[in-house]
């Protein structure tokens, strides 16, 4: 999956960017308080996308 699609999905579900790192961005779900690192690769494997969504307690992208 493209990184920009994942970022769009995270924002649609209320998540926000906490901070930028060298190789990862840290995203937060304010409803649950969970944080998750999103790699800065243009392509992110689907298995990792599912893990990120589950960790942030949002709907998994189909």
Predicted model as a PDB file, atoms N, CA, C, CB and O in Angstrom, pLDDT in the B-factor column:
MODEL        1                                                                  
ATOM      1  N   UNK A   1       0.845  -1.167   0.000  1.00 95.00           N  
ATOM      2  CA  UNK A   1       0.000   0.000   0.000  1.00 95.00           C  
ATOM      3  C   UNK A   1       0.895   1.235   0.000  1.00 95.00           C  
ATOM      4  CB  UNK A   1      -0.964  -0.005   1.216  1.00 95.00           C  
ATOM      5  O   UNK A   1       1.972   1.241   0.595  1.00 95.00           O  
ATOM      6  N   UNK A   2       0.434   2.260  -0.667  1.00 96.00           N  
ATOM      7  CA  UNK A   2       1.172   3.520  -0.691  1.00 96.00           C  
ATOM      8  C   UNK A   2       1.055   4.208   0.666  1.00 96.00           C  
ATOM      9  CB  UNK A   2       0.649   4.446  -1.820  1.00 96.00           C  
ATOM     10  O   UNK A   2       0.007   4.161   1.311  1.00 96.00           O  
ATOM     11  N   UNK A   3       2.131   4.839   1.085  1.00 96.00           N  
ATOM     12  CA  UNK A   3       2.161   5.518   2.389  1.00 96.00           C  
ATOM     13  C   UNK A   3       1.111   6.625   2.456  1.00 96.00           C  
ATOM     14  CB  UNK A   3       3.561   6.103   2.658  1.00 96.00           C  
ATOM     15  O   UNK A   3       0.456   6.795   3.485  1.00 96.00           O  
ATOM     16  N   UNK A   4       0.948   7.371   1.379  1.00 96.00           N  
ATOM     17  CA  UNK A   4      -0.009   8.482   1.403  1.00 96.00           C  
ATOM     18  C   UNK A   4      -1.451   7.990   1.593  1.00 96.00           C  
ATOM     19  CB  UNK A   4       0.098   9.294   0.105  1.00 96.00           C  
ATOM     20  O   UNK A   4      -2.264   8.691   2.194  1.00 96.00           O  
ATOM     21  N   UNK A   5      -1.774   6.793   1.088  1.00 97.00           N  
ATOM     22  CA  UNK A   5      -3.100   6.217   1.298  1.00 97.00           C  
ATOM     23  C   UNK A   5      -3.312   5.872   2.770  1.00 97.00           C  
ATOM     24  CB  UNK A   5      -3.287   4.963   0.426  1.00 97.00           C  
ATOM     25  O   UNK A   5      -4.386   6.106   3.325  1.00 97.00           O  
ATOM     26  N   UNK A   6      -2.277   5.315   3.393  1.00 97.00           N  
ATOM     27  CA  UNK A   6      -2.356   4.980   4.815  1.00 97.00           C  
ATOM     28  C   UNK A   6      -2.513   6.240   5.660  1.00 97.00           C  
ATOM     29  CB  UNK A   6      -1.107   4.200   5.255  1.00 97.00           C  
ATOM     30  O   UNK A   6      -3.324   6.265   6.586  1.00 97.00           O  
ATOM     31  N   UNK A   7      -1.745   7.287   5.350  1.00 97.00           N  
ATOM     32  CA  UNK A   7      -1.826   8.544   6.099  1.00 97.00           C  
ATOM     33  C   UNK A   7      -3.221   9.140   5.978  1.00 97.00           C  
ATOM     34  CB  UNK A   7      -0.768   9.550   5.596  1.00 97.00           C  
ATOM     35  O   UNK A   7      -3.773   9.638   6.958  1.00 97.00           O  
ATOM     36  N   UNK A   8      -3.788   9.091   4.785  1.00 97.00           N  
ATOM     37  CA  UNK A   8      -5.148   9.601   4.563  1.00 97.00           C  
ATOM     38  C   UNK A   8      -6.154   8.819   5.412  1.00 97.00           C  
ATOM     39  CB  UNK A   8      -5.528   9.509   3.059  1.00 97.00           C  
ATOM     40  O   UNK A   8      -7.055   9.406   6.011  1.00 97.00           O  
ATOM     41  N   UNK A   9      -5.995   7.496   5.460  1.00 97.00           N  
ATOM     42  CA  UNK A   9      -6.872   6.640   6.255  1.00 97.00           C  
ATOM     43  C   UNK A   9      -6.754   6.964   7.749  1.00 97.00           C  
ATOM     44  CB  UNK A   9      -6.539   5.160   6.006  1.00 97.00           C  
ATOM     45  O   UNK A   9      -7.759   7.032   8.456  1.00 97.00           O  
ATOM     46  N   UNK A  10      -5.527   7.161   8.217  1.00 97.00           N  
ATOM     47  CA  UNK A  10      -5.316   7.486   9.631  1.00 97.00           C  
ATOM     48  C   UNK A  10      -6.000   8.813   9.984  1.00 97.00           C  
ATOM     49  CB  UNK A  10      -3.799   7.561   9.952  1.00 97.00           C  
ATOM     50  O   UNK A  10      -6.664   8.921  11.015  1.00 97.00           O  
ATOM     51  N   UNK A  11      -5.834   9.811   9.126  1.00 97.00           N  
ATOM     52  CA  UNK A  11      -6.455  11.124   9.397  1.00 97.00           C  
ATOM     53  C   UNK A  11      -7.980  11.043   9.374  1.00 97.00           C  
ATOM     54  CB  UNK A  11      -5.978  12.163   8.366  1.00 97.00           C  
ATOM     55  O   UNK A  11      -8.644  11.707  10.170  1.00 97.00           O  
ATOM     56  N   UNK A  12      -8.537  10.245   8.480  1.00 96.00           N  
ATOM     57  CA  UNK A  12      -9.994  10.092   8.401  1.00 96.00           C  
ATOM     58  C   UNK A  12     -10.563   9.479   9.677  1.00 96.00           C  
ATOM     59  CB  UNK A  12     -10.372   9.226   7.196  1.00 96.00           C  
ATOM     60  O   UNK A  12     -11.723   9.709  10.019  1.00 96.00           O  
ATOM     61  N   UNK A  13      -9.753   8.705  10.372  1.00 96.00           N  
ATOM     62  CA  UNK A  13     -10.201   8.063  11.604  1.00 96.00           C  
ATOM     63  C   UNK A  13      -9.752   8.813  12.859  1.00 96.00           C  
ATOM     64  CB  UNK A  13      -9.689   6.642  11.654  1.00 96.00           C  
ATOM     65  O   UNK A  13      -9.777   8.260  13.959  1.00 96.00           O  
ATOM     66  N   UNK A  14      -9.341  10.071  12.691  1.00 96.00           N  
ATOM     67  CA  UNK A  14      -9.063  10.926  13.841  1.00 96.00           C  
ATOM     68  C   UNK A  14      -7.651  10.883  14.389  1.00 96.00           C  
ATOM     69  CB  UNK A  14      -9.970  10.578  14.909  1.00 96.00           C  
ATOM     70  O   UNK A  14      -7.364  11.539  15.390  1.00 96.00           O  
ATOM     71  N   UNK A  15      -6.762  10.131  13.763  1.00 97.00           N  
ATOM     72  CA  UNK A  15      -5.386  10.066  14.242  1.00 97.00           C  
ATOM     73  C   UNK A  15      -4.628  11.310  13.795  1.00 97.00           C  
ATOM     74  CB  UNK A  15      -4.684   8.787  13.728  1.00 97.00           C  
ATOM     75  O   UNK A  15      -4.985  11.948  12.805  1.00 97.00           O  
ATOM     76  N   UNK A  16      -3.586  11.640  14.535  1.00 97.00           N  
ATOM     77  CA  UNK A  16      -2.775  12.798  14.179  1.00 97.00           C  
ATOM     78  C   UNK A  16      -1.297  12.471  14.311  1.00 97.00           C  
ATOM     79  CB  UNK A  16      -3.134  14.000  15.057  1.00 97.00           C  
ATOM     80  O   UNK A  16      -0.909  11.533  15.008  1.00 97.00           O  
ATOM     81  N   UNK A  17      -0.485  13.263  13.627  1.00 97.00           N  
ATOM     82  CA  UNK A  17       0.953  13.088  13.640  1.00 97.00           C  
ATOM     83  C   UNK A  17       1.518  13.679  14.921  1.00 97.00           C  
ATOM     84  CB  UNK A  17       1.600  13.739  12.402  1.00 97.00           C  
ATOM     85  O   UNK A  17       1.384  14.878  15.168  1.00 97.00           O  
ATOM     86  N   UNK A  18       2.142  12.852  15.728  1.00 97.00           N  
ATOM     87  CA  UNK A  18       2.734  13.305  16.985  1.00 97.00           C  
ATOM     88  C   UNK A  18       4.100  13.946  16.738  1.00 97.00           C  
ATOM     89  CB  UNK A  18       2.866  12.130  17.973  1.00 97.00           C  
ATOM     90  O   UNK A  18       4.366  15.058  17.193  1.00 97.00           O  
ATOM     91  N   UNK A  19       4.971  13.220  16.000  1.00 96.00           N  
ATOM     92  CA  UNK A  19       6.291  13.764  15.677  1.00 96.00           C  
ATOM     93  C   UNK A  19       6.900  12.979  14.523  1.00 96.00           C  
ATOM     94  CB  UNK A  19       7.225  13.725  16.913  1.00 96.00           C  
ATOM     95  O   UNK A  19       6.479  11.866  14.209  1.00 96.00           O  
ATOM     96  N   UNK A  20       7.894  13.588  13.906  1.00 96.00           N  
ATOM     97  CA  UNK A  20       8.637  12.953  12.815  1.00 96.00           C  
ATOM     98  C   UNK A  20       9.981  12.476  13.342  1.00 96.00           C  
ATOM     99  CB  UNK A  20       8.831  13.933  11.620  1.00 96.00           C  
ATOM    100  O   UNK A  20      10.631  13.166  14.128  1.00 96.00           O  
ATOM    101  N   UNK A  21      10.388  11.306  12.909  1.00 93.00           N  
ATOM    102  CA  UNK A  21      11.709  10.795  13.242  1.00 93.00           C  
ATOM    103  C   UNK A  21      12.537  10.688  11.969  1.00 93.00           C  
ATOM    104  CB  UNK A  21      11.611   9.424  13.955  1.00 93.00           C  
ATOM    105  O   UNK A  21      12.118  11.170  10.917  1.00 93.00           O  
ATOM    106  N   UNK A  22      13.697  10.068  12.051  1.00 93.00           N  
ATOM    107  CA  UNK A  22      14.537   9.917  10.865  1.00 93.00           C  
ATOM    108  C   UNK A  22      13.948   8.944   9.855  1.00 93.00           C  
ATOM    109  CB  UNK A  22      15.916   9.456  11.265  1.00 93.00           C  
ATOM    110  O   UNK A  22      13.906   9.230   8.659  1.00 93.00           O  
ATOM    111  N   UNK A  23      13.496   7.802  10.335  1.00 94.00           N  
ATOM    112  CA  UNK A  23      12.980   6.789   9.415  1.00 94.00           C  
ATOM    113  C   UNK A  23      11.511   6.438   9.663  1.00 94.00           C  
ATOM    114  CB  UNK A  23      13.816   5.542   9.521  1.00 94.00           C  
ATOM    115  O   UNK A  23      10.929   5.662   8.906  1.00 94.00           O  
ATOM    116  N   UNK A  24      10.907   7.001  10.712  1.00 96.00           N  
ATOM    117  CA  UNK A  24       9.519   6.718  11.047  1.00 96.00           C  
ATOM    118  C   UNK A  24       8.802   8.000  11.470  1.00 96.00           C  
ATOM    119  CB  UNK A  24       9.437   5.661  12.163  1.00 96.00           C  
ATOM    120  O   UNK A  24       9.423   8.972  11.899  1.00 96.00           O  
ATOM    121  N   UNK A  25       7.481   7.969  11.336  1.00 97.00           N  
ATOM    122  CA  UNK A  25       6.618   9.030  11.855  1.00 97.00           C  
ATOM    123  C   UNK A  25       5.794   8.416  12.975  1.00 97.00           C  
ATOM    124  CB  UNK A  25       5.696   9.651  10.727  1.00 97.00           C  
ATOM    125  O   UNK A  25       5.340   7.278  12.850  1.00 97.00           O  
ATOM    126  N   UNK A  26       5.595   9.130  14.042  1.00 97.00           N  
ATOM    127  CA  UNK A  26       4.837   8.623  15.184  1.00 97.00           C  
ATOM    128  C   UNK A  26       3.420   9.184  15.129  1.00 97.00           C  
ATOM    129  CB  UNK A  26       5.529   9.000  16.529  1.00 97.00           C  
ATOM    130  O   UNK A  26       3.220  10.397  15.198  1.00 97.00           O  
ATOM    131  N   UNK A  27       2.439   8.290  15.002  1.00 98.00           N  
ATOM    132  CA  UNK A  27       1.030   8.670  14.904  1.00 98.00           C  
ATOM    133  C   UNK A  27       0.298   8.285  16.181  1.00 98.00           C  
ATOM    134  CB  UNK A  27       0.365   8.006  13.680  1.00 98.00           C  
ATOM    135  O   UNK A  27       0.631   7.286  16.818  1.00 98.00           O  
ATOM    136  N   UNK A  28      -0.700   9.080  16.552  1.00 98.00           N  
ATOM    137  CA  UNK A  28      -1.439   8.871  17.790  1.00 98.00           C  
ATOM    138  C   UNK A  28      -2.936   8.865  17.518  1.00 98.00           C  
ATOM    139  CB  UNK A  28      -1.087   9.953  18.819  1.00 98.00           C  
ATOM    140  O   UNK A  28      -3.432   9.625  16.686  1.00 98.00           O  
ATOM    141  N   UNK A  29      -3.644   8.000  18.228  1.00 97.00           N  
ATOM    142  CA  UNK A  29      -5.100   8.014  18.231  1.00 97.00           C  
ATOM    143  C   UNK A  29      -5.522   8.681  19.534  1.00 97.00           C  
ATOM    144  CB  UNK A  29      -5.709   6.555  18.092  1.00 97.00           C  
ATOM    145  O   UNK A  29      -5.342   8.095  20.602  1.00 97.00           O  
ATOM    146  N   UNK A  30      -6.085   9.906  19.476  1.00 96.00           N  
ATOM    147  CA  UNK A  30      -6.415  10.634  20.706  1.00 96.00           C  
ATOM    148  C   UNK A  30      -7.535   9.982  21.524  1.00 96.00           C  
ATOM    149  CB  UNK A  30      -6.810  12.046  20.361  1.00 96.00           C  
ATOM    150  O   UNK A  30      -7.636  10.220  22.727  1.00 96.00           O  
ATOM    151  N   UNK A  31      -8.366   9.172  20.891  1.00 95.00           N  
ATOM    152  CA  UNK A  31      -9.459   8.519  21.622  1.00 95.00           C  
ATOM    153  C   UNK A  31      -8.946   7.428  22.559  1.00 95.00           C  
ATOM    154  CB  UNK A  31     -10.464   7.922  20.640  1.00 95.00           C  
ATOM    155  O   UNK A  31      -9.485   7.226  23.647  1.00 95.00           O  
ATOM    156  N   UNK A  32      -7.898   6.727  22.122  1.00 94.00           N  
ATOM    157  CA  UNK A  32      -7.369   5.627  22.921  1.00 94.00           C  
ATOM    158  C   UNK A  32      -6.024   5.964  23.566  1.00 94.00           C  
ATOM    159  CB  UNK A  32      -7.224   4.393  22.059  1.00 94.00           C  
ATOM    160  O   UNK A  32      -5.627   5.339  24.549  1.00 94.00           O  
ATOM    161  N   UNK A  33      -5.328   6.953  23.009  1.00 95.00           N  
ATOM    162  CA  UNK A  33      -4.010   7.314  23.527  1.00 95.00           C  
ATOM    163  C   UNK A  33      -2.892   6.420  23.029  1.00 95.00           C  
ATOM    164  CB  UNK A  33      -4.030   7.282  25.011  1.00 95.00           C  
ATOM    165  O   UNK A  33      -1.761   6.528  23.504  1.00 95.00           O  
ATOM    166  N   UNK A  34      -3.187   5.532  22.073  1.00 95.00           N  
ATOM    167  CA  UNK A  34      -2.170   4.634  21.542  1.00 95.00           C  
ATOM    168  C   UNK A  34      -1.301   5.351  20.508  1.00 95.00           C  
ATOM    169  CB  UNK A  34      -2.824   3.392  20.921  1.00 95.00           C  
ATOM    170  O   UNK A  34      -1.780   6.203  19.760  1.00 95.00           O  
ATOM    171  N   UNK A  35      -0.023   4.993  20.478  1.00 95.00           N  
ATOM    172  CA  UNK A  35       0.938   5.519  19.514  1.00 95.00           C  
ATOM    173  C   UNK A  35       1.425   4.386  18.635  1.00 95.00           C  
ATOM    174  CB  UNK A  35       2.128   6.211  20.227  1.00 95.00           C  
ATOM    175  O   UNK A  35       1.489   3.238  19.075  1.00 95.00           O  
ATOM    176  N   UNK A  36       1.768   4.699  17.394  1.00 97.00           N  
ATOM    177  CA  UNK A  36       2.332   3.684  16.502  1.00 97.00           C  
ATOM    178  C   UNK A  36       3.262   4.355  15.494  1.00 97.00           C  
ATOM    179  CB  UNK A  36       1.205   2.898  15.770  1.00 97.00           C  
ATOM    180  O   UNK A  36       2.971   5.439  14.988  1.00 97.00           O  
ATOM    181  N   UNK A  37       4.371   3.702  15.213  1.00 97.00           N  
ATOM    182  CA  UNK A  37       5.348   4.209  14.249  1.00 97.00           C  
ATOM    183  C   UNK A  37       4.951   3.778  12.841  1.00 97.00           C  
ATOM    184  CB  UNK A  37       6.775   3.705  14.592  1.00 97.00           C  
ATOM    185  O   UNK A  37       4.605   2.620  12.606  1.00 97.00           O  
ATOM    186  N   UNK A  38       5.006   4.721  11.915  1.00 97.00           N  
ATOM    187  CA  UNK A  38       4.720   4.452  10.502  1.00 97.00           C  
ATOM    188  C   UNK A  38       6.009   4.718   9.734  1.00 97.00           C  
ATOM    189  CB  UNK A  38       3.520   5.345   9.957  1.00 97.00           C  
ATOM    190  O   UNK A  38       6.539   5.828   9.784  1.00 97.00           O  
ATOM    191  N   UNK A  39       6.525   3.704   9.018  1.00 97.00           N  
ATOM    192  CA  UNK A  39       7.778   3.900   8.293  1.00 97.00           C  
ATOM    193  C   UNK A  39       7.633   4.921   7.172  1.00 97.00           C  
ATOM    194  CB  UNK A  39       8.266   2.579   7.725  1.00 97.00           C  
ATOM    195  O   UNK A  39       6.533   5.148   6.666  1.00 97.00           O  
ATOM    196  N   UNK A  40       8.745   5.532   6.789  1.00 95.00           N  
ATOM    197  CA  UNK A  40       8.742   6.548   5.744  1.00 95.00           C  
ATOM    198  C   UNK A  40       9.071   5.964   4.374  1.00 95.00           C  
ATOM    199  CB  UNK A  40       9.729   7.645   6.086  1.00 95.00           C  
ATOM    200  O   UNK A  40       9.721   6.624   3.563  1.00 95.00           O  
ATOM    201  N   UNK A  41       8.637   4.749   4.107  1.00 94.00           N  
ATOM    202  CA  UNK A  41       8.819   4.131   2.796  1.00 94.00           C  
ATOM    203  C   UNK A  41       7.619   4.490   1.932  1.00 94.00           C  
ATOM    204  CB  UNK A  41       8.985   2.577   2.913  1.00 94.00           C  
ATOM    205  O   UNK A  41       6.520   4.689   2.449  1.00 94.00           O  
ATOM    206  N   UNK A  42       7.819   4.574   0.616  1.00 95.00           N  
ATOM    207  CA  UNK A  42       6.687   4.889  -0.258  1.00 95.00           C  
ATOM    208  C   UNK A  42       5.702   3.729  -0.311  1.00 95.00           C  
ATOM    209  CB  UNK A  42       7.178   5.229  -1.672  1.00 95.00           C  
ATOM    210  O   UNK A  42       4.497   3.947  -0.441  1.00 95.00           O  
ATOM    211  N   UNK A  43       6.195   2.505  -0.212  1.00 97.00           N  
ATOM    212  CA  UNK A  43       5.347   1.310  -0.177  1.00 97.00           C  
ATOM    213  C   UNK A  43       5.467   0.664   1.197  1.00 97.00           C  
ATOM    214  CB  UNK A  43       5.745   0.300  -1.302  1.00 97.00           C  
ATOM    215  O   UNK A  43       6.571   0.437   1.694  1.00 97.00           O  
ATOM    216  N   UNK A  44       4.328   0.372   1.802  1.00 96.00           N  
ATOM    217  CA  UNK A  44       4.299  -0.282   3.115  1.00 96.00           C  
ATOM    218  C   UNK A  44       3.576  -1.619   2.938  1.00 96.00           C  
ATOM    219  CB  UNK A  44       3.582   0.625   4.209  1.00 96.00           C  
ATOM    220  O   UNK A  44       2.475  -1.645   2.389  1.00 96.00           O  
ATOM    221  N   UNK A  45       4.164  -2.722   3.386  1.00 96.00           N  
ATOM    222  CA  UNK A  45       3.522  -4.036   3.227  1.00 96.00           C  
ATOM    223  C   UNK A  45       2.149  -4.081   3.904  1.00 96.00           C  
ATOM    224  CB  UNK A  45       4.422  -5.140   3.805  1.00 96.00           C  
ATOM    225  O   UNK A  45       1.941  -3.478   4.957  1.00 96.00           O  
ATOM    226  N   UNK A  46       1.220  -4.806   3.279  1.00 96.00           N  
ATOM    227  CA  UNK A  46      -0.151  -4.887   3.789  1.00 96.00           C  
ATOM    228  C   UNK A  46      -0.210  -5.457   5.201  1.00 96.00           C  
ATOM    229  CB  UNK A  46      -1.002  -5.736   2.863  1.00 96.00           C  
ATOM    230  O   UNK A  46      -1.039  -5.038   6.008  1.00 96.00           O  
ATOM    231  N   UNK A  47       0.661  -6.403   5.497  1.00 96.00           N  
ATOM    232  CA  UNK A  47       0.679  -6.988   6.841  1.00 96.00           C  
ATOM    233  C   UNK A  47       1.022  -5.924   7.882  1.00 96.00           C  
ATOM    234  CB  UNK A  47       1.692  -8.153   6.913  1.00 96.00           C  
ATOM    235  O   UNK A  47       0.437  -5.913   8.966  1.00 96.00           O  
ATOM    236  N   UNK A  48       1.951  -5.040   7.571  1.00 97.00           N  
ATOM    237  CA  UNK A  48       2.329  -3.964   8.473  1.00 97.00           C  
ATOM    238  C   UNK A  48       1.209  -2.932   8.586  1.00 97.00           C  
ATOM    239  CB  UNK A  48       3.619  -3.297   7.994  1.00 97.00           C  
ATOM    240  O   UNK A  48       0.990  -2.375   9.662  1.00 97.00           O  
ATOM    241  N   UNK A  49       0.502  -2.674   7.494  1.00 97.00           N  
ATOM    242  CA  UNK A  49      -0.638  -1.740   7.517  1.00 97.00           C  
ATOM    243  C   UNK A  49      -1.715  -2.252   8.475  1.00 97.00           C  
ATOM    244  CB  UNK A  49      -1.231  -1.554   6.086  1.00 97.00           C  
ATOM    245  O   UNK A  49      -2.274  -1.482   9.256  1.00 97.00           O  
ATOM    246  N   UNK A  50      -2.002  -3.552   8.412  1.00 96.00           N  
ATOM    247  CA  UNK A  50      -2.994  -4.142   9.327  1.00 96.00           C  
ATOM    248  C   UNK A  50      -2.533  -4.009  10.778  1.00 96.00           C  
ATOM    249  CB  UNK A  50      -3.237  -5.634   8.981  1.00 96.00           C  
ATOM    250  O   UNK A  50      -3.339  -3.698  11.656  1.00 96.00           O  
ATOM    251  N   UNK A  51      -1.256  -4.239  11.034  1.00 97.00           N  
ATOM    252  CA  UNK A  51      -0.714  -4.118  12.393  1.00 97.00           C  
ATOM    253  C   UNK A  51      -0.845  -2.690  12.911  1.00 97.00           C  
ATOM    254  CB  UNK A  51       0.759  -4.554  12.423  1.00 97.00           C  
ATOM    255  O   UNK A  51      -1.221  -2.482  14.064  1.00 97.00           O  
ATOM    256  N   UNK A  52      -0.537  -1.704  12.067  1.00 97.00           N  
ATOM    257  CA  UNK A  52      -0.626  -0.298  12.462  1.00 97.00           C  
ATOM    258  C   UNK A  52      -2.065   0.062  12.798  1.00 97.00           C  
ATOM    259  CB  UNK A  52      -0.091   0.620  11.343  1.00 97.00           C  
ATOM    260  O   UNK A  52      -2.322   0.705  13.815  1.00 97.00           O  
ATOM    261  N   UNK A  53      -3.006  -0.349  11.952  1.00 97.00           N  
ATOM    262  CA  UNK A  53      -4.421  -0.043  12.185  1.00 97.00           C  
ATOM    263  C   UNK A  53      -4.926  -0.694  13.472  1.00 97.00           C  
ATOM    264  CB  UNK A  53      -5.269  -0.509  10.994  1.00 97.00           C  
ATOM    265  O   UNK A  53      -5.638  -0.060  14.251  1.00 97.00           O  
ATOM    266  N   UNK A  54      -4.565  -1.942  13.692  1.00 96.00           N  
ATOM    267  CA  UNK A  54      -4.995  -2.630  14.919  1.00 96.00           C  
ATOM    268  C   UNK A  54      -4.396  -1.981  16.156  1.00 96.00           C  
ATOM    269  CB  UNK A  54      -4.603  -4.111  14.869  1.00 96.00           C  
ATOM    270  O   UNK A  54      -5.070  -1.844  17.177  1.00 96.00           O  
ATOM    271  N   UNK A  55      -3.132  -1.581  16.070  1.00 96.00           N  
ATOM    272  CA  UNK A  55      -2.460  -0.958  17.215  1.00 96.00           C  
ATOM    273  C   UNK A  55      -3.096   0.392  17.561  1.00 96.00           C  
ATOM    274  CB  UNK A  55      -0.959  -0.775  16.918  1.00 96.00           C  
ATOM    275  O   UNK A  55      -3.140   0.774  18.730  1.00 96.00           O  
ATOM    276  N   UNK A  56      -3.587   1.112  16.549  1.00 96.00           N  
ATOM    277  CA  UNK A  56      -4.237   2.410  16.783  1.00 96.00           C  
ATOM    278  C   UNK A  56      -5.738   2.262  17.028  1.00 96.00           C  
ATOM    279  CB  UNK A  56      -3.999   3.339  15.593  1.00 96.00           C  
ATOM    280  O   UNK A  56      -6.436   3.260  17.208  1.00 96.00           O  
ATOM    281  N   UNK A  57      -6.235   1.032  17.035  1.00 95.00           N  
ATOM    282  CA  UNK A  57      -7.664   0.737  17.284  1.00 95.00           C  
ATOM    283  C   UNK A  57      -8.584   1.435  16.300  1.00 95.00           C  
ATOM    284  CB  UNK A  57      -8.045   1.146  18.696  1.00 95.00           C  
ATOM    285  O   UNK A  57      -9.592   2.030  16.682  1.00 95.00           O  
ATOM    286  N   UNK A  58      -8.217   1.352  15.007  1.00 96.00           N  
ATOM    287  CA  UNK A  58      -9.084   1.883  13.958  1.00 96.00           C  
ATOM    288  C   UNK A  58      -9.402   0.772  12.980  1.00 96.00           C  
ATOM    289  CB  UNK A  58      -8.422   3.086  13.232  1.00 96.00           C  
ATOM    290  O   UNK A  58      -8.796  -0.299  13.019  1.00 96.00           O  
ATOM    291  N   UNK A  59     -10.362   1.034  12.098  1.00 94.00           N  
ATOM    292  CA  UNK A  59     -10.778   0.050  11.091  1.00 94.00           C  
ATOM    293  C   UNK A  59      -9.592  -0.295  10.185  1.00 94.00           C  
ATOM    294  CB  UNK A  59     -11.973   0.593  10.244  1.00 94.00           C  
ATOM    295  O   UNK A  59      -8.861   0.587   9.734  1.00 94.00           O  
ATOM    296  N   UNK A  60      -9.419  -1.584   9.932  1.00 94.00           N  
ATOM    297  CA  UNK A  60      -8.328  -2.045   9.071  1.00 94.00           C  
ATOM    298  C   UNK A  60      -8.711  -1.788   7.623  1.00 94.00           C  
ATOM    299  CB  UNK A  60      -8.020  -3.558   9.303  1.00 94.00           C  
ATOM    300  O   UNK A  60      -9.846  -2.050   7.226  1.00 94.00           O  
ATOM    301  N   UNK A  61      -7.779  -1.280   6.835  1.00 85.00           N  
ATOM    302  CA  UNK A  61      -8.018  -1.013   5.421  1.00 85.00           C  
ATOM    303  C   UNK A  61      -8.171  -2.348   4.712  1.00 85.00           C  
ATOM    304  CB  UNK A  61      -6.862  -0.168   4.792  1.00 85.00           C  
ATOM    305  O   UNK A  61      -7.369  -3.257   4.923  1.00 85.00           O  
ATOM    306  N   UNK A  62      -9.193  -2.477   3.872  1.00 68.00           N  
ATOM    307  CA  UNK A  62      -9.453  -3.712   3.145  1.00 68.00           C  
ATOM    308  C   UNK A  62      -8.593  -3.805   1.975  1.00 68.00           C  
ATOM    309  CB  UNK A  62     -10.868  -3.822   2.732  1.00 68.00           C  
ATOM    310  O   UNK A  62      -8.666  -4.783   1.231  1.00 68.00           O  
TER     311      UNK A  62                                                      
ENDMDL                                                                          
END                                                                             
